[in-house]
Amino acid sequence: MRTTYSDATVRLYFLDSDAGAAQTLLYGTLTEAMALAEQQPEEVQAGLFLATDNDVVAYLDLLES
């Protein structure tokens, strides 16, 4: 994810692979998105993605870096 500052505007969404649909949980800052993602159950966290104006990354990939 190229945009990494805490006030970067992001879209946090859940990608339901079974239904093939994306559900937006938040448009806000990276800090807000990370806090909301952390509160989700593990099975939801596995399907969370953060999108900026120039990149998309899986939430769990951010935790590993």
PQR file of N, CA, C, O and H, with PARSE charges and radii, in Angstrom:
ATOM      1  N   MET A   1       0.860  -1.166   0.000 -0.4000 1.5000
ATOM      2  CA  MET A   1       0.000   0.000   0.000 -0.0000 2.0000
ATOM      3  C   MET A   1       0.904   1.225   0.000  0.5500 1.7000
ATOM      4  O   MET A   1       1.639   1.458   0.959 -0.5500 1.4000
ATOM      5  N   ARG A   2       0.852   1.979  -1.032 -0.4000 1.5000
ATOM      6  CA  ARG A   2       1.749   3.118  -1.171 -0.0000 2.0000
ATOM      7  C   ARG A   2       1.389   4.267  -0.244  0.5500 1.7000
ATOM      8  O   ARG A   2       2.279   4.969   0.235 -0.5500 1.4000
ATOM      9  H   ARG A   2       0.254   1.789  -1.812  0.4000 1.0000
ATOM     10  N   THR A   3       0.110   4.473   0.019 -0.4000 1.5000
ATOM     11  CA  THR A   3      -0.331   5.558   0.893 -0.0000 2.0000
ATOM     12  C   THR A   3      -0.397   5.024   2.316  0.5500 1.7000
ATOM     13  O   THR A   3      -1.237   4.178   2.623 -0.5500 1.4000
ATOM     14  H   THR A   3      -0.614   3.902  -0.370  0.4000 1.0000
ATOM     15  N   THR A   4       0.477   5.510   3.182 -0.4000 1.5000
ATOM     16  CA  THR A   4       0.553   4.909   4.512 -0.0000 2.0000
ATOM     17  C   THR A   4       0.394   5.885   5.668  0.5500 1.7000
ATOM     18  O   THR A   4       0.477   5.469   6.824 -0.5500 1.4000
ATOM     19  H   THR A   4       1.159   6.198   2.933  0.4000 1.0000
ATOM     20  N   TYR A   5       0.172   7.149   5.404 -0.4000 1.5000
ATOM     21  CA  TYR A   5       0.036   8.078   6.521 -0.0000 2.0000
ATOM     22  C   TYR A   5      -1.335   7.924   7.178  0.5500 1.7000
ATOM     23  O   TYR A   5      -2.301   7.542   6.516 -0.5500 1.4000
ATOM     24  H   TYR A   5       0.104   7.487   4.465  0.4000 1.0000
ATOM     25  N   SER A   6      -1.423   8.214   8.453 -0.4000 1.5000
ATOM     26  CA  SER A   6      -2.613   7.900   9.246 -0.0000 2.0000
ATOM     27  C   SER A   6      -3.863   8.667   8.831  0.5500 1.7000
ATOM     28  O   SER A   6      -4.974   8.201   9.085 -0.5500 1.4000
ATOM     29  H   SER A   6      -0.639   8.525   8.990  0.4000 1.0000
ATOM     30  N   ASP A   7      -3.714   9.819   8.207 -0.4000 1.5000
ATOM     31  CA  ASP A   7      -4.875  10.598   7.776 -0.0000 2.0000
ATOM     32  C   ASP A   7      -5.257  10.349   6.312  0.5500 1.7000
ATOM     33  O   ASP A   7      -6.111  11.045   5.763 -0.5500 1.4000
ATOM     34  H   ASP A   7      -2.811  10.197   8.001  0.4000 1.0000
ATOM     35  N   ALA A   8      -4.626   9.361   5.691 -0.4000 1.5000
ATOM     36  CA  ALA A   8      -4.974   9.036   4.305 -0.0000 2.0000
ATOM     37  C   ALA A   8      -6.443   8.627   4.233  0.5500 1.7000
ATOM     38  O   ALA A   8      -6.936   7.915   5.108 -0.5500 1.4000
ATOM     39  H   ALA A   8      -3.933   8.795   6.137  0.4000 1.0000
ATOM     40  N   THR A   9      -7.131   9.070   3.206 -0.4000 1.5000
ATOM     41  CA  THR A   9      -8.530   8.695   3.026 -0.0000 2.0000
ATOM     42  C   THR A   9      -8.600   7.298   2.419  0.5500 1.7000
ATOM     43  O   THR A   9      -7.960   7.022   1.404 -0.5500 1.4000
ATOM     44  H   THR A   9      -6.730   9.649   2.495  0.4000 1.0000
ATOM     45  N   VAL A  10      -9.376   6.425   3.041 -0.4000 1.5000
ATOM     46  CA  VAL A  10      -9.497   5.047   2.578 -0.0000 2.0000
ATOM     47  C   VAL A  10     -10.959   4.608   2.574  0.5500 1.7000
ATOM     48  O   VAL A  10     -11.824   5.217   3.204 -0.5500 1.4000
ATOM     49  H   VAL A  10      -9.896   6.649   3.866  0.4000 1.0000
ATOM     50  N   ARG A  11     -11.188   3.550   1.854 -0.4000 1.5000
ATOM     51  CA  ARG A  11     -12.470   2.837   1.897 -0.0000 2.0000
ATOM     52  C   ARG A  11     -12.181   1.486   2.525  0.5500 1.7000
ATOM     53  O   ARG A  11     -11.345   0.734   2.024 -0.5500 1.4000
ATOM     54  H   ARG A  11     -10.485   3.055   1.342  0.4000 1.0000
ATOM     55  N   LEU A  12     -12.856   1.174   3.604 -0.4000 1.5000
ATOM     56  CA  LEU A  12     -12.763  -0.149   4.224 -0.0000 2.0000
ATOM     57  C   LEU A  12     -13.976  -0.930   3.761  0.5500 1.7000
ATOM     58  O   LEU A  12     -15.114  -0.500   3.950 -0.5500 1.4000
ATOM     59  H   LEU A  12     -13.535   1.785   4.011  0.4000 1.0000
ATOM     60  N   TYR A  13     -13.728  -2.079   3.155 -0.4000 1.5000
ATOM     61  CA  TYR A  13     -14.869  -2.876   2.697 -0.0000 2.0000
ATOM     62  C   TYR A  13     -14.650  -4.354   2.952  0.5500 1.7000
ATOM     63  O   TYR A  13     -13.521  -4.832   3.074 -0.5500 1.4000
ATOM     64  H   TYR A  13     -12.804  -2.428   3.002  0.4000 1.0000
ATOM     65  N   PHE A  14     -15.764  -5.061   3.028 -0.4000 1.5000
ATOM     66  CA  PHE A  14     -15.774  -6.502   3.225 -0.0000 2.0000
ATOM     67  C   PHE A  14     -16.146  -7.143   1.899  0.5500 1.7000
ATOM     68  O   PHE A  14     -17.187  -6.832   1.320 -0.5500 1.4000
ATOM     69  H   PHE A  14     -16.680  -4.673   2.929  0.4000 1.0000
ATOM     70  N   LEU A  15     -15.291  -8.040   1.418 -0.4000 1.5000
ATOM     71  CA  LEU A  15     -15.550  -8.743   0.174 -0.0000 2.0000
ATOM     72  C   LEU A  15     -16.079 -10.122   0.508  0.5500 1.7000
ATOM     73  O   LEU A  15     -15.344 -10.982   0.994 -0.5500 1.4000
ATOM     74  H   LEU A  15     -14.445  -8.292   1.888  0.4000 1.0000
ATOM     75  N   ASP A  16     -17.360 -10.328   0.244 -0.4000 1.5000
ATOM     76  CA  ASP A  16     -18.012 -11.611   0.498 -0.0000 2.0000
ATOM     77  C   ASP A  16     -17.807 -12.493  -0.722  0.5500 1.7000
ATOM     78  O   ASP A  16     -18.498 -12.344  -1.730 -0.5500 1.4000
ATOM     79  H   ASP A  16     -17.957  -9.630  -0.150  0.4000 1.0000
ATOM     80  N   SER A  17     -16.857 -13.407  -0.625 -0.4000 1.5000
ATOM     81  CA  SER A  17     -16.524 -14.253  -1.767 -0.0000 2.0000
ATOM     82  C   SER A  17     -17.658 -15.194  -2.138  0.5500 1.7000
ATOM     83  O   SER A  17     -17.774 -15.582  -3.301 -0.5500 1.4000
ATOM     84  H   SER A  17     -16.296 -13.528   0.193  0.4000 1.0000
ATOM     85  N   ASP A  18     -18.500 -15.573  -1.178 -0.4000 1.5000
ATOM     86  CA  ASP A  18     -19.633 -16.448  -1.476 -0.0000 2.0000
ATOM     87  C   ASP A  18     -20.693 -15.721  -2.297  0.5500 1.7000
ATOM     88  O   ASP A  18     -21.231 -16.270  -3.258 -0.5500 1.4000
ATOM     89  H   ASP A  18     -18.406 -15.258  -0.233  0.4000 1.0000
ATOM     90  N   ALA A  19     -20.983 -14.502  -1.916 -0.4000 1.5000
ATOM     91  CA  ALA A  19     -22.017 -13.729  -2.618 -0.0000 2.0000
ATOM     92  C   ALA A  19     -21.441 -12.932  -3.780  0.5500 1.7000
ATOM     93  O   ALA A  19     -22.183 -12.461  -4.641 -0.5500 1.4000
ATOM     94  H   ALA A  19     -20.546 -14.055  -1.135  0.4000 1.0000
ATOM     95  N   GLY A  20     -20.116 -12.779  -3.807 -0.4000 1.5000
ATOM     96  CA  GLY A  20     -19.482 -12.016  -4.871 -0.0000 2.0000
ATOM     97  C   GLY A  20     -19.771 -10.529  -4.786  0.5500 1.7000
ATOM     98  O   GLY A  20     -19.813  -9.841  -5.806 -0.5500 1.4000
ATOM     99  H   GLY A  20     -19.513 -13.162  -3.108  0.4000 1.0000
ATOM    100  N   ALA A  21     -19.968 -10.034  -3.585 -0.4000 1.5000
ATOM    101  CA  ALA A  21     -20.314  -8.623  -3.404 -0.0000 2.0000
ATOM    102  C   ALA A  21     -19.396  -7.974  -2.386  0.5500 1.7000
ATOM    103  O   ALA A  21     -18.883  -8.626  -1.477 -0.5500 1.4000
ATOM    104  H   ALA A  21     -19.934 -10.592  -2.756  0.4000 1.0000
ATOM    105  N   ALA A  22     -19.200  -6.670  -2.561 -0.4000 1.5000
ATOM    106  CA  ALA A  22     -18.414  -5.895  -1.608 -0.0000 2.0000
ATOM    107  C   ALA A  22     -19.349  -4.998  -0.814  0.5500 1.7000
ATOM    108  O   ALA A  22     -20.228  -4.344  -1.375 -0.5500 1.4000
ATOM    109  H   ALA A  22     -19.617  -6.140  -3.300  0.4000 1.0000
ATOM    110  N   GLN A  23     -19.151  -4.974   0.493 -0.4000 1.5000
ATOM    111  CA  GLN A  23     -19.960  -4.127   1.379 -0.0000 2.0000
ATOM    112  C   GLN A  23     -19.037  -3.108   2.035  0.5500 1.7000
ATOM    113  O   GLN A  23     -18.131  -3.478   2.782 -0.5500 1.4000
ATOM    114  H   GLN A  23     -18.436  -5.505   0.949  0.4000 1.0000
ATOM    115  N   THR A  24     -19.263  -1.830   1.757 -0.4000 1.5000
ATOM    116  CA  THR A  24     -18.461  -0.772   2.350 -0.0000 2.0000
ATOM    117  C   THR A  24     -18.822  -0.611   3.817  0.5500 1.7000
ATOM    118  O   THR A  24     -19.994  -0.475   4.167 -0.5500 1.4000
ATOM    119  H   THR A  24     -19.999  -1.530   1.150  0.4000 1.0000
ATOM    120  N   LEU A  25     -17.811  -0.630   4.666 -0.4000 1.5000
ATOM    121  CA  LEU A  25     -18.008  -0.429   6.097 -0.0000 2.0000
ATOM    122  C   LEU A  25     -17.696   1.006   6.504  0.5500 1.7000
ATOM    123  O   LEU A  25     -18.273   1.521   7.462 -0.5500 1.4000
ATOM    124  H   LEU A  25     -16.859  -0.741   4.381  0.4000 1.0000
ATOM    125  N   LEU A  26     -16.778   1.656   5.775 -0.4000 1.5000
ATOM    126  CA  LEU A  26     -16.349   2.996   6.181 -0.0000 2.0000
ATOM    127  C   LEU A  26     -15.623   3.696   5.037  0.5500 1.7000
ATOM    128  O   LEU A  26     -14.818   3.092   4.328 -0.5500 1.4000
ATOM    129  H   LEU A  26     -16.309   1.237   4.997  0.4000 1.0000
ATOM    130  N   TYR A  27     -15.921   4.958   4.876 -0.4000 1.5000
ATOM    131  CA  TYR A  27     -15.069   5.889   4.142 -0.0000 2.0000
ATOM    132  C   TYR A  27     -14.523   6.815   5.211  0.5500 1.7000
ATOM    133  O   TYR A  27     -15.292   7.503   5.882 -0.5500 1.4000
ATOM    134  H   TYR A  27     -16.576   5.449   5.451  0.4000 1.0000
ATOM    135  N   GLY A  28     -13.215   6.845   5.381 -0.4000 1.5000
ATOM    136  CA  GLY A  28     -12.633   7.677   6.432 -0.0000 2.0000
ATOM    137  C   GLY A  28     -11.124   7.622   6.376  0.5500 1.7000
ATOM    138  O   GLY A  28     -10.542   7.308   5.338 -0.5500 1.4000
ATOM    139  H   GLY A  28     -12.590   6.286   4.836  0.4000 1.0000
ATOM    140  N   THR A  29     -10.494   7.929   7.492 -0.4000 1.5000
ATOM    141  CA  THR A  29      -9.034   7.912   7.541 -0.0000 2.0000
ATOM    142  C   THR A  29      -8.532   6.481   7.761  0.5500 1.7000
ATOM    143  O   THR A  29      -9.272   5.596   8.189 -0.5500 1.4000
ATOM    144  H   THR A  29     -10.967   8.184   8.335  0.4000 1.0000
ATOM    145  N   LEU A  30      -7.269   6.296   7.456 -0.4000 1.5000
ATOM    146  CA  LEU A  30      -6.649   4.993   7.690 -0.0000 2.0000
ATOM    147  C   LEU A  30      -6.730   4.619   9.163  0.5500 1.7000
ATOM    148  O   LEU A  30      -6.953   3.454   9.494 -0.5500 1.4000
ATOM    149  H   LEU A  30      -6.668   7.015   7.108  0.4000 1.0000
ATOM    150  N   THR A  31      -6.554   5.581  10.042 -0.4000 1.5000
ATOM    151  CA  THR A  31      -6.639   5.330  11.480 -0.0000 2.0000
ATOM    152  C   THR A  31      -8.030   4.828  11.867  0.5500 1.7000
ATOM    153  O   THR A  31      -8.157   3.860  12.616 -0.5500 1.4000
ATOM    154  H   THR A  31      -6.373   6.527   9.773  0.4000 1.0000
ATOM    155  N   GLU A  32      -9.066   5.484  11.358 -0.4000 1.5000
ATOM    156  CA  GLU A  32     -10.446   5.061  11.660 -0.0000 2.0000
ATOM    157  C   GLU A  32     -10.729   3.670  11.102  0.5500 1.7000
ATOM    158  O   GLU A  32     -11.364   2.844  11.758 -0.5500 1.4000
ATOM    159  H   GLU A  32      -8.962   6.270  10.750  0.4000 1.0000
ATOM    160  N   ALA A  33     -10.254   3.423   9.893 -0.4000 1.5000
ATOM    161  CA  ALA A  33     -10.492   2.128   9.255 -0.0000 2.0000
ATOM    162  C   ALA A  33      -9.808   0.993  10.008  0.5500 1.7000
ATOM    163  O   ALA A  33     -10.389  -0.077  10.187 -0.5500 1.4000
ATOM    164  H   ALA A  33      -9.738   4.094   9.361  0.4000 1.0000
ATOM    165  N   MET A  34      -8.588   1.225  10.443 -0.4000 1.5000
ATOM    166  CA  MET A  34      -7.868   0.187  11.185 -0.0000 2.0000
ATOM    167  C   MET A  34      -8.551  -0.101  12.521  0.5500 1.7000
ATOM    168  O   MET A  34      -8.625  -1.255  12.945 -0.5500 1.4000
ATOM    169  H   MET A  34      -8.116   2.095  10.297  0.4000 1.0000
ATOM    170  N   ALA A  35      -9.045   0.935  13.178 -0.4000 1.5000
ATOM    171  CA  ALA A  35      -9.742   0.735  14.456 -0.0000 2.0000
ATOM    172  C   ALA A  35     -11.027  -0.058  14.257  0.5500 1.7000
ATOM    173  O   ALA A  35     -11.326  -0.953  15.047 -0.5500 1.4000
ATOM    174  H   ALA A  35      -8.985   1.872  12.834  0.4000 1.0000
ATOM    175  N   LEU A  36     -11.784   0.255  13.223 -0.4000 1.5000
ATOM    176  CA  LEU A  36     -13.028  -0.474  12.951 -0.0000 2.0000
ATOM    177  C   LEU A  36     -12.739  -1.914  12.545  0.5500 1.7000
ATOM    178  O   LEU A  36     -13.431  -2.833  12.983 -0.5500 1.4000
ATOM    179  H   LEU A  36     -11.541   0.983  12.581  0.4000 1.0000
ATOM    180  N   ALA A  37     -11.737  -2.113  11.723 -0.4000 1.5000
ATOM    181  CA  ALA A  37     -11.382  -3.461  11.280 -0.0000 2.0000
ATOM    182  C   ALA A  37     -10.969  -4.339  12.453  0.5500 1.7000
ATOM    183  O   ALA A  37     -11.307  -5.522  12.504 -0.5500 1.4000
ATOM    184  H   ALA A  37     -11.175  -1.367  11.367  0.4000 1.0000
ATOM    185  N   GLU A  38     -10.247  -3.761  13.382 -0.4000 1.5000
ATOM    186  CA  GLU A  38      -9.781  -4.501  14.561 -0.0000 2.0000
ATOM    187  C   GLU A  38     -10.941  -5.022  15.401  0.5500 1.7000
ATOM    188  O   GLU A  38     -10.813  -6.048  16.068 -0.5500 1.4000
ATOM    189  H   GLU A  38      -9.973  -2.800  13.340  0.4000 1.0000
ATOM    190  N   GLN A  39     -12.070  -4.322  15.371 -0.4000 1.5000
ATOM    191  CA  GLN A  39     -13.237  -4.694  16.173 -0.0000 2.0000
ATOM    192  C   GLN A  39     -14.067  -5.818  15.537  0.5500 1.7000
ATOM    193  O   GLN A  39     -14.961  -6.368  16.180 -0.5500 1.4000
ATOM    194  H   GLN A  39     -12.174  -3.489  14.828  0.4000 1.0000
ATOM    195  N   GLN A  40     -13.776  -6.156  14.289 -0.4000 1.5000
ATOM    196  CA  GLN A  40     -14.566  -7.160  13.583 -0.0000 2.0000
ATOM    197  C   GLN A  40     -14.143  -8.570  13.987  0.5500 1.7000
ATOM    198  O   GLN A  40     -12.999  -8.786  14.386 -0.5500 1.4000
ATOM    199  H   GLN A  40     -13.050  -5.710  13.766  0.4000 1.0000
ATOM    200  N   PRO A  41     -15.064  -9.529  13.884 -0.5600 1.5000
ATOM    201  CA  PRO A  41     -14.697 -10.926  14.164  0.2800 2.0000
ATOM    202  C   PRO A  41     -13.644 -11.423  13.164  0.5500 1.7000
ATOM    203  O   PRO A  41     -13.531 -10.887  12.062 -0.5500 1.4000
ATOM    204  N   GLU A  42     -12.888 -12.432  13.547 -0.4000 1.5000
ATOM    205  CA  GLU A  42     -11.814 -12.955  12.701 -0.0000 2.0000
ATOM    206  C   GLU A  42     -12.296 -13.350  11.311  0.5500 1.7000
ATOM    207  O   GLU A  42     -11.606 -13.102  10.322 -0.5500 1.4000
ATOM    208  H   GLU A  42     -12.980 -12.867  14.443  0.4000 1.0000
ATOM    209  N   GLU A  43     -13.476 -13.961  11.228 -0.4000 1.5000
ATOM    210  CA  GLU A  43     -13.958 -14.397   9.913 -0.0000 2.0000
ATOM    211  C   GLU A  43     -14.276 -13.210   9.005  0.5500 1.7000
ATOM    212  O   GLU A  43     -14.172 -13.321   7.784 -0.5500 1.4000
ATOM    213  H   GLU A  43     -14.036 -14.162  12.032  0.4000 1.0000
ATOM    214  N   VAL A  44     -14.656 -12.093   9.584 -0.4000 1.5000
ATOM    215  CA  VAL A  44     -14.888 -10.873   8.801 -0.0000 2.0000
ATOM    216  C   VAL A  44     -13.546 -10.237   8.443  0.5500 1.7000
ATOM    217  O   VAL A  44     -13.359  -9.780   7.315 -0.5500 1.4000
ATOM    218  H   VAL A  44     -14.740 -12.002  10.576  0.4000 1.0000
ATOM    219  N   GLN A  45     -12.618 -10.204   9.385 -0.4000 1.5000
ATOM    220  CA  GLN A  45     -11.302  -9.616   9.123 -0.0000 2.0000
ATOM    221  C   GLN A  45     -10.629 -10.266   7.919  0.5500 1.7000
ATOM    222  O   GLN A  45      -9.918  -9.593   7.172 -0.5500 1.4000
ATOM    223  H   GLN A  45     -12.769 -10.575  10.301  0.4000 1.0000
ATOM    224  N   ALA A  46     -10.841 -11.547   7.724 -0.4000 1.5000
ATOM    225  CA  ALA A  46     -10.231 -12.259   6.606 -0.0000 2.0000
ATOM    226  C   ALA A  46     -10.716 -11.741   5.257  0.5500 1.7000
ATOM    227  O   ALA A  46     -10.039 -11.932   4.247 -0.5500 1.4000
ATOM    228  H   ALA A  46     -11.419 -12.093   8.331  0.4000 1.0000
ATOM    229  N   GLY A  47     -11.875 -11.091   5.223 -0.4000 1.5000
ATOM    230  CA  GLY A  47     -12.407 -10.572   3.975 -0.0000 2.0000
ATOM    231  C   GLY A  47     -12.370  -9.056   3.866  0.5500 1.7000
ATOM    232  O   GLY A  47     -13.005  -8.479   2.983 -0.5500 1.4000
ATOM    233  H   GLY A  47     -12.425 -10.936   6.044  0.4000 1.0000
ATOM    234  N   LEU A  48     -11.621  -8.401   4.766 -0.4000 1.5000
ATOM    235  CA  LEU A  48     -11.561  -6.942   4.745 -0.0000 2.0000
ATOM    236  C   LEU A  48     -10.439  -6.439   3.846  0.5500 1.7000
ATOM    237  O   LEU A  48      -9.351  -7.013   3.799 -0.5500 1.4000
ATOM    238  H   LEU A  48     -11.104  -8.869   5.483  0.4000 1.0000
ATOM    239  N   PHE A  49     -10.728  -5.351   3.134 -0.4000 1.5000
ATOM    240  CA  PHE A  49      -9.755  -4.705   2.262 -0.0000 2.0000
ATOM    241  C   PHE A  49      -9.812  -3.213   2.479  0.5500 1.7000
ATOM    242  O   PHE A  49     -10.861  -2.659   2.806 -0.5500 1.4000
ATOM    243  H   PHE A  49     -11.612  -4.884   3.173  0.4000 1.0000
ATOM    244  N   LEU A  50      -8.667  -2.559   2.293 -0.4000 1.5000
ATOM    245  CA  LEU A  50      -8.575  -1.105   2.362 -0.0000 2.0000
ATOM    246  C   LEU A  50      -8.162  -0.607   0.983  0.5500 1.7000
ATOM    247  O   LEU A  50      -7.203  -1.103   0.391 -0.5500 1.4000
ATOM    248  H   LEU A  50      -7.814  -3.008   2.027  0.4000 1.0000
ATOM    249  N   ALA A  51      -8.898   0.377   0.483 -0.4000 1.5000
ATOM    250  CA  ALA A  51      -8.597   0.955  -0.818 -0.0000 2.0000
ATOM    251  C   ALA A  51      -8.299   2.438  -0.657  0.5500 1.7000
ATOM    252  O   ALA A  51      -9.035   3.166   0.009 -0.5500 1.4000
ATOM    253  H   ALA A  51      -9.677   0.779   0.964  0.4000 1.0000
ATOM    254  N   THR A  52      -7.204   2.876  -1.280 -0.4000 1.5000
ATOM    255  CA  THR A  52      -6.880   4.301  -1.348 -0.0000 2.0000
ATOM    256  C   THR A  52      -7.090   4.721  -2.802  0.5500 1.7000
ATOM    257  O   THR A  52      -7.599   3.946  -3.612 -0.5500 1.4000
ATOM    258  H   THR A  52      -6.606   2.285  -1.822  0.4000 1.0000
ATOM    259  N   ASP A  53      -6.703   5.931  -3.119 -0.4000 1.5000
ATOM    260  CA  ASP A  53      -6.844   6.377  -4.500 -0.0000 2.0000
ATOM    261  C   ASP A  53      -5.849   5.702  -5.440  0.5500 1.7000
ATOM    262  O   ASP A  53      -5.976   5.822  -6.659 -0.5500 1.4000
ATOM    263  H   ASP A  53      -6.290   6.561  -2.462  0.4000 1.0000
ATOM    264  N   ASN A  54      -4.853   4.989  -4.885 -0.4000 1.5000
ATOM    265  CA  ASN A  54      -3.859   4.372  -5.757 -0.0000 2.0000
ATOM    266  C   ASN A  54      -3.503   2.920  -5.426  0.5500 1.7000
ATOM    267  O   ASN A  54      -2.564   2.372  -6.004 -0.5500 1.4000
ATOM    268  H   ASN A  54      -4.751   4.891  -3.895  0.4000 1.0000
ATOM    269  N   ASP A  55      -4.232   2.296  -4.512 -0.4000 1.5000
ATOM    270  CA  ASP A  55      -3.866   0.933  -4.127 -0.0000 2.0000
ATOM    271  C   ASP A  55      -5.001   0.255  -3.365  0.5500 1.7000
ATOM    272  O   ASP A  55      -5.908   0.909  -2.851 -0.5500 1.4000
ATOM    273  H   ASP A  55      -4.994   2.741  -4.042  0.4000 1.0000
ATOM    274  N   VAL A  56      -4.926  -1.064  -3.307 -0.4000 1.5000
ATOM    275  CA  VAL A  56      -5.844  -1.881  -2.505 -0.0000 2.0000
ATOM    276  C   VAL A  56      -4.996  -2.922  -1.792  0.5500 1.7000
ATOM    277  O   VAL A  56      -4.098  -3.520  -2.386 -0.5500 1.4000
ATOM    278  H   VAL A  56      -4.189  -1.596  -3.725  0.4000 1.0000
ATOM    279  N   VAL A  57      -5.291  -3.136  -0.503 -0.4000 1.5000
ATOM    280  CA  VAL A  57      -4.544  -4.132   0.261 -0.0000 2.0000
ATOM    281  C   VAL A  57      -5.496  -4.831   1.227  0.5500 1.7000
ATOM    282  O   VAL A  57      -6.423  -4.224   1.763 -0.5500 1.4000
ATOM    283  H   VAL A  57      -6.020  -2.651  -0.020  0.4000 1.0000
ATOM    284  N   ALA A  58      -5.246  -6.109   1.431 -0.4000 1.5000
ATOM    285  CA  ALA A  58      -6.029  -6.869   2.397 -0.0000 2.0000
ATOM    286  C   ALA A  58      -5.654  -6.416   3.806  0.5500 1.7000
ATOM    287  O   ALA A  58      -4.479  -6.195   4.100 -0.5500 1.4000
ATOM    288  H   ALA A  58      -4.493  -6.603   0.995  0.4000 1.0000
ATOM    289  N   TYR A  59      -6.638  -6.280   4.662 -0.4000 1.5000
ATOM    290  CA  TYR A  59      -6.405  -5.846   6.043 -0.0000 2.0000
ATOM    291  C   TYR A  59      -5.380  -6.736   6.742  0.5500 1.7000
ATOM    292  O   TYR A  59      -4.461  -6.230   7.388 -0.5500 1.4000
ATOM    293  H   TYR A  59      -7.592  -6.459   4.423  0.4000 1.0000
ATOM    294  N   LEU A  60      -5.526  -8.040   6.622 -0.4000 1.5000
ATOM    295  CA  LEU A  60      -4.610  -8.953   7.315 -0.0000 2.0000
ATOM    296  C   LEU A  60      -3.179  -8.826   6.789  0.5500 1.7000
ATOM    297  O   LEU A  60      -2.234  -9.081   7.535 -0.5500 1.4000
ATOM    298  H   LEU A  60      -6.272  -8.451   6.098  0.4000 1.0000
ATOM    299  N   ASP A  61      -2.999  -8.442   5.539 -0.4000 1.5000
ATOM    300  CA  ASP A  61      -1.646  -8.227   5.005 -0.0000 2.0000
ATOM    301  C   ASP A  61      -0.973  -7.042   5.694  0.5500 1.7000
ATOM    302  O   ASP A  61       0.244  -7.044   5.881 -0.5500 1.4000
ATOM    303  H   ASP A  61      -3.767  -8.234   4.933  0.4000 1.0000
ATOM    304  N   LEU A  62      -1.748  -6.040   6.069 -0.4000 1.5000
ATOM    305  CA  LEU A  62      -1.172  -4.895   6.780 -0.0000 2.0000
ATOM    306  C   LEU A  62      -0.675  -5.295   8.158  0.5500 1.7000
ATOM    307  O   LEU A  62       0.314  -4.749   8.647 -0.5500 1.4000
ATOM    308  H   LEU A  62      -2.736  -6.038   5.917  0.4000 1.0000
ATOM    309  N   LEU A  63      -1.347  -6.231   8.779 -0.4000 1.5000
ATOM    310  CA  LEU A  63      -0.948  -6.660  10.116 -0.0000 2.0000
ATOM    311  C   LEU A  63       0.347  -7.450  10.087  0.5500 1.7000
ATOM    312  O   LEU A  63       1.103  -7.448  11.058 -0.5500 1.4000
ATOM    313  H   LEU A  63      -2.151  -6.674   8.382  0.4000 1.0000
ATOM    314  N   GLU A  64       0.604  -8.125   8.974 -0.4000 1.5000
ATOM    315  CA  GLU A  64       1.802  -8.963   8.849 -0.0000 2.0000
ATOM    316  C   GLU A  64       3.032  -8.152   8.530  0.5500 1.7000
ATOM    317  O   GLU A  64       4.146  -8.630   8.740 -0.5500 1.4000
ATOM    318  H   GLU A  64      -0.010  -8.126   8.185  0.4000 1.0000
ATOM    319  N   SER A  65       2.872  -6.932   8.026 -0.4000 1.5000
ATOM    320  CA  SER A  65       4.051  -6.149   7.619 -0.0000 2.0000
ATOM    321  C   SER A  65       4.623  -5.336   8.744  0.5500 1.7000
ATOM    322  O   SER A  65       5.613  -4.628   8.553 -0.5500 1.4000
ATOM    323  H   SER A  65       1.967  -6.543   7.855  0.4000 1.0000
TER
END
